Amino acid sequence: MKQLQECDFITAANLLNCEVPEIKAVGEVESLNSGFQSDGKPKILFEGHEFYKRTGGKHGISNVSYPKWISTYYNQDQHARLDKAAKLDRTAALESASWGKFQIMGYHWKSLGYASLQAFINAMYANETEHLMAFVKFVQVNGLADELRRKDWAGFARGYNGPSYKKNKYDEKMAAAYRKYSK
């Protein structure tokens, strides 16, 4: 089964020494609570500014490679954008997308202990349990478990989503989702 079960959340909460609602809140905000699209592919968000950075800007294609973060192309088919970029540079393309229920960037594959980029991608195609385990590793490797436990949503969002987290109100969205799940 591709979807997470309550026991999966409990296992992750035990690994992070936090509460289940905290983890559910992150999953809701990052992927609207689903790690997969209706066609069975993992949810992704292709980040053209990351592809631009990873390829030294040598592929100037409007919806695939651009120097600064923009959300202009978020409403387009993300897998089609990824495929377009992969034809130019497969590794850079796969590393430039965030993957699954918890939207982990592909370029984190090595720091999270995956044997290869392909091993990470295979895990993202497997099931939401793999998405959750990538999330647990990310939180551990980046020292974000304390923020999660304290419900320091601003601190967690800064570490998880980067310095622009306020612009997208990640902290506020996670706090609201946590309140919903903790009832």
ChimeraX attribute file (.defattr): number of C-alpha atoms within 10 A of each C-alpha:
attribute: neighborCount
match mode: 1-to-1
recipient: residues
	/A:1	8
	/A:2	15
	/A:3	15
	/A:4	18
	/A:5	11
	/A:6	9
	/A:7	10
	/A:8	16
	/A:9	20
	/A:10	17
	/A:11	15
	/A:12	20
	/A:13	20
	/A:14	12
	/A:15	14
	/A:16	20
	/A:17	14
	/A:18	19
	/A:19	18
	/A:20	21
	/A:21	19
	/A:22	23
	/A:23	25
	/A:24	21
	/A:25	22
	/A:26	28
	/A:27	23
	/A:28	18
	/A:29	21
	/A:30	22
	/A:31	18
	/A:32	12
	/A:33	17
	/A:34	19
	/A:35	29
	/A:36	21
	/A:37	11
	/A:38	8
	/A:39	7
	/A:40	12
	/A:41	15
	/A:42	25
	/A:43	24
	/A:44	27
	/A:45	24
	/A:46	31
	/A:47	27
	/A:48	28
	/A:49	19
	/A:50	24
	/A:51	28
	/A:52	23
	/A:53	16
	/A:54	18
	/A:55	16
	/A:56	11
	/A:57	15
	/A:58	13
	/A:59	15
	/A:60	12
	/A:61	13
	/A:62	9
	/A:63	17
	/A:64	24
	/A:65	25
	/A:66	20
	/A:67	14
	/A:68	11
	/A:69	10
	/A:70	11
	/A:71	8
	/A:72	8
	/A:73	16
	/A:74	13
	/A:75	8
	/A:76	12
	/A:77	12
	/A:78	18
	/A:79	16
	/A:80	12
	/A:81	21
	/A:82	23
	/A:83	16
	/A:84	16
	/A:85	25
	/A:86	16
	/A:87	10
	/A:88	13
	/A:89	15
	/A:90	14
	/A:91	18
	/A:92	20
	/A:93	28
	/A:94	24
	/A:95	23
	/A:96	26
	/A:97	25
	/A:98	21
	/A:99	28
	/A:100	32
	/A:101	31
	/A:102	30
	/A:103	25
	/A:104	24
	/A:105	20
	/A:106	23
	/A:107	20
	/A:108	17
	/A:109	20
	/A:110	13
	/A:111	11
	/A:112	19
	/A:113	14
	/A:114	15
	/A:115	10
	/A:116	11
	/A:117	17
	/A:118	14
	/A:119	14
	/A:120	25
	/A:121	18
	/A:122	12
	/A:123	20
	/A:124	27
	/A:125	20
	/A:126	16
	/A:127	21
	/A:128	24
	/A:129	21
	/A:130	19
	/A:131	26
	/A:132	24
	/A:133	19
	/A:134	26
	/A:135	23
	/A:136	21
	/A:137	17
	/A:138	22
	/A:139	20
	/A:140	15
	/A:141	13
	/A:142	12
	/A:143	13
	/A:144	20
	/A:145	20
	/A:146	16
	/A:147	17
	/A:148	22
	/A:149	17
	/A:150	12
	/A:151	18
	/A:152	15
	/A:153	22
	/A:154	20
	/A:155	19
	/A:156	25
	/A:157	24
	/A:158	16
	/A:159	16
	/A:160	21
	/A:161	17
	/A:162	11
	/A:163	12
	/A:164	11
	/A:165	18
	/A:166	14
	/A:167	8
	/A:168	10
	/A:169	13
	/A:170	22
	/A:171	23
	/A:172	16
	/A:173	18
	/A:174	26
	/A:175	19
	/A:176	13
	/A:177	20
	/A:178	23
	/A:179	13
	/A:180	12
	/A:181	13
	/A:182	12
	/A:183	6
